[in-house]
């Protein structure tokens, strides 16, 4: 039976898609745009892009628990709608930005609005029964995948006409979605489950400290931290790496990122909902981490551009890990703290978004510079592979605190999955 808040769930998927669409639009264009401001110096441009990415993530880190706690107090609907309107304004700002300082300001606003991802995840937790949460959290990955499919393709196609045009298009879409939400988005958090706003929960470190009260959440959050750190590092150097090693232009880079996004959407939006119930959450986490570590290592040794596409298809199977881990963590905390949980996880992810780009861009810049003792352009990918293995070890150690599970997790009985869904 369909859940009565299905229209709200669809709105959340669209909202997340538009958030990531904007990121996907910027990724193929901004690194090269920044290079033009530093005399087309790839090393300097790569590091500057790392700084811009870190600023965006820093805003998410600061504001995610604030917004998540506000949604626990006032409900999810007002927070999500305000973020959508804010995103529309931000795209307009980026479209009209005349210089680097204005782009910097735009990244600040983008990060604040993007912090609503935590509230979107809390909305999904609100409207999903416990046994369906991991599967519905897969919709987040699907939205990310679709956004990273459409965003780079739009950047490659529209950016050839005018580099500002994609920003106008994204702004119009965000505004349309916000207006649509005014009419169809129901509130997901009943007033009886709301709680007062407290700064101890709203500051990013306070939110993390609250999460640490749950041993399962602590262990899995550590695993997610290292795995996500690797993913963010990879995305930060993707454009400069492929330009440097394979001489790809904006169009080629956009298409490659579009393929990565499409594969992620197919896995997390389709396969996760069918395979996760059969593997169980723990096996899904292990399988996804092993695939991710292997894919990162292969990216680092790939000698031809076409190999990237083959690796991307295989690497998309790493998408089983995040929703499985999120599902386990969401069941480890009470219903009244789902917003806090998602806000804390979003803050943790934001830390990786700060550290990942700075780490990967500096490692890449060093190992292609004359100062490096060895020429290793794939060095950031090798580092990312090692980080995933650290996360895998943490996850496996955390499983020891959980009751033993059979091959088919009883919380997700395979026969209950409707193939038509």
N, C-alpha and C positions, 0 to 999 in steps of 0.2 A: 504493500500500500504506500502511495506517495505521502511524504510528510506534508503537513498543512503549510509549512513555511517554504515550500519548494521555490516560489518566486523569489524569495529573499536569497536563497542559496544560489540561484542563477545570477542574481545581481552581484553577489560576492565574487563569483567566477569572472564576470565581466569586469568588475572593478580591479581585481588582481591582474587580469589580462592587460588592462590599460596601463596600470602601474609599470608592468614589466615591458610593455610595448615602448614606453618612453625610454627606458633604459636601453632596450634593443636598438632604438633609433640613434641614441647618442654614441654607443660603443664603436660602430664602424667609422664615425665621422670625427668625434672629438680628439682621439689621439693624433690624427694627421693635422687637424686644425691647430692643436697646440704646438706641433712641430713647426708650423709656419711662423709662430711667434718667437721661436728660438733659433732662427736661421736654418731650419730643416735639419737640425741636429737630432738624430734618433735617440741617442742616449739621454740627452736633456729632455726631449719631448716625452719619452717614456716615463721618466721620473716625475715630470710635471703632471702627467695623466694619473700617476699613482697618488699624487697629492690631492688632485681634484676628486678622485674616487674616495679617498679617505675622508675628505670633508663631508661628502654626501653621507657616508656611513656614520660619521661621528654624530651628525644630526639625528640619524635614526637611533643611534645608541642612547642619546640623551632623551629623546622624545618618545620612544616606544613605550617605556613603562609608564610615563605620564599619561599618554593617550590611552594605554590599556587600562590604567586605573580609573581614568575619567569615564571610560566605557562601562566599567564595573559600577560606577556611581550613577551615571545619567542614562545608560543604555548604549547599545551599539549603533543604532540608527543615526543619531545626530553627529556622532564622531565620524562615521563613514561618509555621510553627506558633505560635511564641512571639508573633509580631506579631498573629496572629488572636486568640489568647487575650487579649492586651493591649487590642485594640480592643473586645472584649466588655466588659472591665472599664471602659474609658473611657466607653462609652455609658451604663453604669450610673451612673458618676460624674456625667455631664452630666444624666441624668434626675433625679438627686437634688440637684443643685447649688442652694443657696439664695440665692446672691448672685453679683455680678460676679467677685470673686476666685476663686470655685470654677469659674465658667465659664472664666476665664483658665487655671486649672490644667488643666481639661479640654482646652483647646486645645493646651497643652503636650504632654500625653499623646497626643492625637490626632496631633500632628505627628511624634512619635517613632515611633509605630506605623505611620503612613503612609509613613515612610521605607523600608519594606520593598518599595515599588513597584520600587525599583532591583533588588532580589533577584528579584522576579517577572519583570522584564524579562530578567535574566541567565538565569533558568530557561528562558524561551522560547528564548533564544539557544543554550542547552545542548542542547535537544531538537530544534532545527530545523536541517536542513542549510543551508549557506550560501545556496543559491538560493531557499530558502523563508523566510528570516528576515524580509525586508521585509513579506511577506504575513502572516506570523504576528504580527509586531509590530502589524499592523492590528487584531489581536484586543485589544490594549491600548486602542486607540481605541474599539473596539466596547464594551468593558467600561465605559469612561468614559461613552460615550453612553447605554448602558442604565442605568448608575447615575444619571446626570443625568436620565433619563426617570422612573425609579421614585421617586427621592428626592424631587423637588419634588411629584410627584403624592401621595405619602404625606404629605408635609408639609401639602399643601392639604386632604387628606381627614381624616387623623388629627388634625392640628393644630387642626381646628375643634372637636374633642371635648376634647382636652387637649394643650397644647403639649409636654408631656413624653412623651406616649405614643409618638411616633415614635422616641425614643431607646431606650425599652424594646424596641421591635420590632427595631431595628437591632442592639441588644446580643444579643438572642436569636438572630438570624440569624448573627451573627459567631461566637457560641459554638457553634452547630450546625455551622458550616462548619469550625471548628477541630477539633471532635471527629471529623467526617467525614474530615478530612485525616490524622488519626492512623492511619487504617486504609487509605486508598487512595493517599496521596501518596508516590510513589517518589523517591528521591534522584536528581538529574539530573547532579551533578558527580562523576565518578569520582575516587577517591582519588589516582590517578596525576597528575591535573591540578590538585590542590589545592596551595596554596603558603602559606608562613608569613605570619602577620599582622604587618604593619608599620605603625607610626603615621604614617610618611611618606606612606603611601598612604591611611590611614584619616582623616586630617584633611581637611576639605573643600577647602582651598586646595591641599594636596598632591595630592589626587586630580585637581584641575583641571590642575595643572602636569604631571602624568604624561600627561594626554590631549594636552597641547600638543606632545608629541613627534611626533605624527602630523599633518602639514600638512592632510590632507583632513579629519580630525576637527576640527582647530582652525577651519578656515573654515566648515564646516557647523555646528559648535557655535555659532559666532557668529551665523549665520543663524537657527538655532533659538532662540537667546536672544532676539532682537528680536521674532520672530514670537510666541513664547510670552509674552513680556512684554506684548504687546498683548492677547493672549487673556485673560491673568489680570487685566489692567486692566478689560477689558470686563465680566467676571463680577463684579468687585468693586463696580461701580456699577450693575449691571443692576436690582436691586431698587429702590434709591432713585431711579434715573433714571425707571423706568417708573411708580413711585408719584408722582413729582413731575410728570412730563410728561403722563401719561395717567390719573392717579388710579386706578391698579390697586391692588387689595387683595391679601392673601396668596394667595387662591385663584387670582386672575387671574395673578399672578406665578408661582405654582407650575405652572399649566398652560403658560405660555409657556416656562418652563425645561424642562418635560417635553417639549415639542415640539422644542426645540433639542437635547435629549439624544437623542430618538428619531431625528431626522434624522442626527445624528452617528453613532449606532449603525448605521443602515442603510448609510451611506456607508463607514465604516471597517470594519464587520464584513462587508459584502457587496461593495460596488462596488470597494473598494480591491483585493481579492483577484482581481478580474476585469479591472479597467481598468489597474491599475499595470503588469501584464506587457505590456500593449499600448503604453502611453505610455512606459514606462521610468522609472527613478527620477528622472532629472534633469528631464524634462518634467513629471512629477507634482509635483515641488517648485515649479517655476515656476508651473504652473497653479493649485495650491493657494494660493500666496502672492498672486497677482493677484485671485483670488476673495475672499480674506480682506480685502485692502485695500479692495476695492470694497464689501464688506458693511459694514465698520466705518464707512465714509463715509456709507453709506445709513442706518445706524442713527442717525447724528448729525443727519440732516436729516428723518427720518420725522416727519410731523406728526400722524398718527393711529395708534392702537394696533394696528389690524389690519395695518398695513404691516409691523410687526415680524415677524409670522408668515411673510409672503412673503419677507422678507429672510433669515430664519433658514433657510428651505428652501434658498434659493440659496447662502447662506453655508456650509452644511454641506459643500459640495464642497471647501472649504478643507482638509478632513481628509485629502486625498491627500498633503500635504507631510510631516507628522511621520513616518509609517512609512517613507516613501521615504528621508528623510534618515537615519533610524535604521538602515535597512538598509545604506546606503552606509557609514556609520561603523562598523557592526559588522564589516564585511568588511575594514576598514582596520587592525584590530588582531588579534593572535593569539588562539587559543581560550583560552589561560591568563589572558587579561586581560579577558574579557567582563564579569566582575563589576565590575572596576575601571571599565571603560567606562560601564556602566549606572549605577554609583554616581556617577561624575563627571557624567554627563548629568543624573541626578536632582538632584545638587547645583546644577547650573547652572539647572535648572528651579526649584529652590527659591529661588534668588536672584531669579528673575523673580516668584515668588510673594510674596517680601518687598517688592520694589520696585513691582510692578504695582499692588497694592491701595493702597499709600501714594501712588503717583503719581496714579492715576485718581480716587480719592476726594477728594484735595486739589484737583485740577484741577476736578472737578465742584462741590465745595463753594465754591470761589472764584468760578466763573463763574455761580453762581446767587445769590451773596451781594451785598449792597449795595455792598461794596468793589470789585466788578468794574467795569472801565470799559465792559464790554459784557455783555449778557445772552446767554450761549451755553451752554445746558444740554448741547448735544451736543459740547462741546469735548473731553471725554476720548476720545470715539470718533474724532474727527478726528486726535487725537494718536496713537491706536492704529493708524490707517490709515497714518500716516507711518512708524511704527516697522516695520510689515510691509514697506514698500517698502525700508527700509534693510536688513532681513534678506534680501530678494530680491536686492539688489545684491551682498551678501556671498556668497550661494549661487552666483550666476552667475559671480562671479570665481573661486570655488573649483573650478567645473567645468573651468576651464582646466588644472588639475593632473591631471585624469582623462583616460584615453584616450577618443577619440571613440567615441560609441555610435550605432548605427542607430536607426531609428524604433522597432523592437522590440528591446529589450535582450536579447542572447543568453543572459544569466543567467536570464531569465524568459521562455522561449519560450511563446507563447500556446497552442499545441496541447497543452502538457503540463498545462494547468490543467483539472482535472476539474470540469465544471459541477455535479456532484452534491455537491462538497465545500463 
